[in-house]
Amino acid sequence: MLTLPKSIVQLLNKLAHWFKHKRDTWIKKRIPSKNSIQLNINNTFILPTRFGLSCMGIAICLFVLGTNFQNNIILLLCYFILAMLLLSIFHSYFFFIQHKITFLDIQPDYDNRRLSLPINIESTVRYKGGNLFLKLGKEEILQAVGASSTNIKIPLKQLKRGRYRCPSISLSATYGFGLFKCYSQLTPKLWVIVYPRVQKSALTLASAKDASFVAQGNHAESLRTDDLQGIREYVSTDSLKHVSWKHAAKGMGMLTKDFNDNKGVTGWLRIDDFVHLGVEQALRCLCFQIQQLNKEQVQFGLNLGTTKILPQKGDEHVKNCLLQLSLFESSKYNNNTYSQSSFKEDDR
């Protein structure tokens, strides 16, 4: 078996990488990043398949033979194949551009879990019986077009803690006789957020002055008291543990028992209190404690060195804290001093 020299192989790999980089750069300029894209002539490419190239070669050979021998039957067969090729181009194109692609938000998940990109595909279903091929890397999903609107999910690869740009999705279709392939490369304007893995740990909440601890135990329940303050209307953020089921059974609606617990409890979660376990382990412990404190409706702040989030409570506060944990750059954490936090604009 003939083997090429190593230098030639390296040169060919460099040329292939250079060509791929130039092609991707040109496609990104031609098709900007959007979350909702209507396929049209500006973002669609039409290329012949291997079967289409074979038919073109046969048509050329028939034309040469029919011209040289002045055989009208051969020329008629040649023109028939050319007509089929032209008809296939138009049908493939109009089938492809009847679709509208909408990329939905990617829900954040935790370290080393398989995320997915939800996609909504809308179609006029004017051209039926075709298939769309959506491809991300080596993952390829076949979507049969049979409804005006459908939702699918494309699995993403497992990622470490951080924030990443959503990769490009290849969309292709061979409609009709399979002579031509319509192709487009779409880039969602989305971010993939990966939180640290959750690791159970003893709750450690520092006082507002960062001097003494107001709570330290194995469970968030240590922050509660049983001093009932009153009854109030139920809101969606209330814990079901505090619902007054006696009032609900009497037909008085959903009411919440309002305790004095956590009313005066305000503190800080600090990475310095866990850094002896290692930076990544500390972030996992903080991830667990943020969610535990949120369940108990405790006001808390997050101290990651120079990055501080003031004590609050609520789902938005929790999302902000978890985002800062995912963006924390452990390489800049040295001697318990953390450099200014910044977003990771590039893929890790």
Residue pairs with C-beta under 8 A, 6 or more apart in sequence:
4 12
24 168
24 185
27 185
28 187
30 42
30 43
31 37
31 42
31 43
31 184
31 185
31 186
31 187
32 187
33 187
33 188
33 189
34 186
34 187
34 188
34 189
35 102
35 103
35 188
35 189
35 190
36 100
36 101
36 102
36 103
37 43
37 100
37 101
37 102
37 186
38 97
38 100
39 96
39 97
39 98
39 99
39 100
39 101
39 171
39 184
40 97
41 97
43 184
43 186
44 93
44 96
44 97
44 182
44 183
44 184
45 182
45 183
45 184
46 89
46 92
46 93
46 180
46 181
46 182
46 183
47 180
47 181
47 183
48 56
48 179
48 180
48 181
49 174
49 178
49 179
49 180
49 181
51 177
51 178
51 179
52 85
52 88
52 178
52 179
52 180
55 81
55 84
55 85
55 179
56 85
58 81
59 78
59 81
59 82
59 85
62 74
62 75
62 77
62 78
62 81
63 75
63 78
65 71
65 74
66 72
66 73
66 74
66 75
66 77
66 78
67 75
84 177
84 179
85 179
85 180
87 176
88 176
88 177
88 179
88 180
89 179
89 180
91 127
91 175
91 176
92 173
92 174
92 175
92 176
92 179
92 180
92 181
92 182
93 182
94 126
94 127
95 127
95 130
95 173
95 175
95 176
95 182
96 173
96 175
96 182
96 184
98 123
98 124
98 125
98 126
98 127
99 121
99 122
99 123
99 132
99 145
100 121
100 122
100 123
101 119
101 120
101 121
101 171
101 186
102 119
102 120
102 121
102 122
103 117
103 118
103 119
103 166
103 169
103 186
103 188
103 189
103 190
104 117
104 118
104 119
104 120
104 151
105 118
105 190
106 115
106 116
106 117
106 118
106 156
106 166
106 190
106 191
106 192
106 193
107 115
108 193
108 194
108 195
108 319
108 322
108 323
108 326
109 115
109 194
109 195
110 194
110 195
110 196
110 197
110 198
110 287
111 159
111 160
111 161
111 194
111 195
111 196
111 197
112 158
112 159
112 160
112 197
113 158
113 194
114 155
114 156
114 157
114 158
115 155
115 156
115 159
115 192
115 194
116 153
116 154
116 155
116 156
117 136
117 153
117 154
117 156
117 166
117 169
117 188
117 190
118 151
118 152
118 153
119 134
119 151
119 152
119 153
119 154
119 169
120 149
120 150
120 151
121 132
121 143
121 145
121 149
121 150
121 151
121 152
122 148
122 149
123 145
123 147
123 148
123 149
124 148
125 145
125 146
125 147
125 148
127 145
127 175
128 145
128 146
129 145
130 145
130 173
130 175
131 142
131 143
131 144
131 145
131 173
131 174
132 142
132 143
132 145
132 171
132 172
132 173
133 140
133 141
133 142
133 143
133 170
133 171
133 172
133 173
134 140
134 141
134 143
134 152
134 154
134 169
134 170
134 171
135 141
135 169
135 170
135 171
135 172
136 154
136 155
136 156
136 167
136 168
136 169
136 170
137 157
137 167
139 154
139 155
141 152
141 154
143 150
143 152
154 169
156 167
156 192
159 192
159 194
159 348
160 194
160 348
161 194
161 195
161 196
161 197
161 280
161 283
161 325
161 326
162 194
162 326
162 327
162 344
162 348
163 191
163 192
163 193
163 194
163 323
163 326
163 327
163 343
163 344
164 191
164 192
164 194
164 344
164 347
164 348
165 191
165 192
165 346
165 347
166 187
166 188
166 189
166 190
166 191
166 192
167 187
168 185
168 186
168 187
169 185
169 186
169 187
169 188
170 183
170 184
170 185
171 183
171 184
171 185
171 186
172 181
172 182
172 183
172 184
173 181
173 182
174 180
174 181
174 182
175 182
193 323
193 326
194 326
195 287
195 322
195 325
195 326
196 280
196 283
196 284
196 286
196 287
196 325
196 326
197 284
197 287
198 284
198 287
198 288
198 291
199 281
199 284
199 285
199 287
199 288
200 288
201 274
201 285
201 288
201 289
202 216
202 217
202 218
203 215
203 216
203 217
203 218
203 219
203 220
203 222
203 223
203 289
203 292
203 293
204 213
204 215
204 216
204 269
204 270
204 273
204 274
204 289
205 213
205 214
205 215
205 216
205 223
205 265
205 267
205 268
205 269
205 289
205 293
205 298
205 300
206 212
206 213
206 214
206 267
206 268
206 269
206 270
206 273
206 303
207 213
207 214
207 267
207 268
208 266
208 267
208 268
208 311
210 268
210 270
210 303
213 267
214 265
214 267
215 222
215 223
215 265
215 267
216 222
220 292
220 293
220 295
220 296
220 298
221 296
223 261
223 262
223 265
223 296
223 298
224 259
224 261
224 262
224 296
225 259
225 260
225 261
226 259
226 261
227 259
227 260
227 261
228 257
228 258
228 259
228 260
229 258
229 259
229 260
229 263
230 258
231 244
231 247
231 255
231 256
231 257
231 258
232 255
232 256
232 258
233 253
233 254
233 255
233 256
234 243
234 253
234 254
234 255
234 256
235 256
237 297
237 314
237 315
238 256
239 295
239 296
239 297
242 256
242 257
242 258
242 259
243 254
243 255
243 256
243 257
244 255
244 256
244 257
247 253
247 255
248 254
248 255
261 296
262 296
262 297
262 298
262 299
265 298
265 299
266 298
266 299
266 300
266 301
266 311
267 298
267 299
267 300
267 301
267 311
268 300
268 301
268 302
268 303
268 311
269 286
269 289
269 290
269 293
269 300
269 301
269 302
269 303
269 321
270 303
271 279
271 282
271 283
271 286
271 303
271 304
271 305
271 328
271 333
271 338
272 303
272 336
274 281
274 282
274 285
274 286
275 282
275 333
275 336
277 285
279 328
279 330
279 333
280 330
283 325
283 328
283 330
286 302
286 325
287 322
287 325
290 300
290 302
290 318
290 321
290 322
290 325
291 318
293 300
293 313
294 313
294 314
294 315
294 317
294 318
297 313
298 313
299 311
299 312
299 313
300 311
300 312
300 313
301 308
301 309
301 310
301 311
301 312
302 308
302 309
302 321
302 324
302 325
304 324
304 325
304 328
304 338
304 341
305 333
305 336
305 337
305 338
305 339
306 338
306 339
306 340
306 341
307 324
307 328
307 338
307 340
307 341
309 317
309 320
309 321
309 324
324 341
327 341
327 342
327 343
327 344
328 338
328 341
329 339
329 341
329 342
332 338
332 339
333 339
